[in-house]
Amino acid sequence: MTKYLKTVWKAVRRLSGDDAYERYLEHYACRHAHSEDHQCTGPLSRAEFFKQWQEQKWNGIKRCC
C-alpha cells in the first residue's frame, strides 16, 4: 500500500511541477556537471531556479484574462 501511495504522490508532484527543481538538479548532474565545453558556475539555487521558471512561464502573457 505504501508503495502505491509513493507512486501516486510522485505523479502528483510531477503533474503540479512541485518536483521541477529536483528534476533540474538531476538533469544538471547528468548533462552539465562533467561537461568541459559547458562553462557553468554550478546549478542554480532553488530561489534562482524558480525565479527563472516563473519569468519563462509568464513572459509571453500580454493580456489581462
C-alpha positions in Angstrom: 0.0 0.0 0.0 2.8 2.5 0.8 4.5 1.7 -2.5 1.2 2.6 -4.3 0.9 5.9 -2.3 4.5 6.8 -3.0 3.9 6.3 -6.7 0.7 8.4 -6.6 2.5 11.1 -4.6 5.3 11.2 -7.1 2.9 11.5 -10.0 1.0 14.4 -8.3 4.3 16.2 -7.6 5.3 15.8 -11.3 1.9 17.0 -12.6 1.9 20.0 -10.4 5.5 20.9 -11.1 6.5 20.6 -7.4 9.4 18.4 -8.3 10.8 20.7 -11.0 13.9 21.7 -9.0 14.8 18.1 -8.2 14.4 17.2 -11.9 16.6 20.2 -12.8 19.3 19.1 -10.5 19.2 15.5 -11.9 19.4 17.0 -15.5 22.3 19.2 -14.4 24.2 16.4 -12.9 23.8 14.2 -16.0 24.3 16.7 -18.7 26.3 19.7 -17.4 28.3 18.9 -14.3 31.1 17.0 -16.1 30.9 18.8 -19.5 34.1 20.6 -20.3 32.6 22.6 -23.2 29.8 23.9 -20.9 31.3 26.7 -18.8 28.8 26.9 -15.9 29.5 28.0 -12.4 27.2 25.4 -11.0 23.5 24.7 -10.7 21.1 27.5 -9.9 19.9 27.8 -6.3 16.3 26.9 -5.6 15.3 30.6 -5.5 17.1 31.4 -8.8 15.6 28.4 -10.5 12.0 29.3 -9.5 12.5 33.0 -10.4 13.8 32.0 -13.9 11.0 29.4 -14.2 8.3 31.9 -13.4 9.8 34.5 -15.8 9.8 32.0 -18.6 6.3 30.9 -17.8 4.7 34.4 -17.7 7.0 36.3 -20.1 4.8 35.9 -23.1 1.5 36.8 -21.4 0.3 40.2 -22.7 -3.3 40.1 -21.8 -5.4 40.6 -18.7 -7.7 37.5 -18.9 
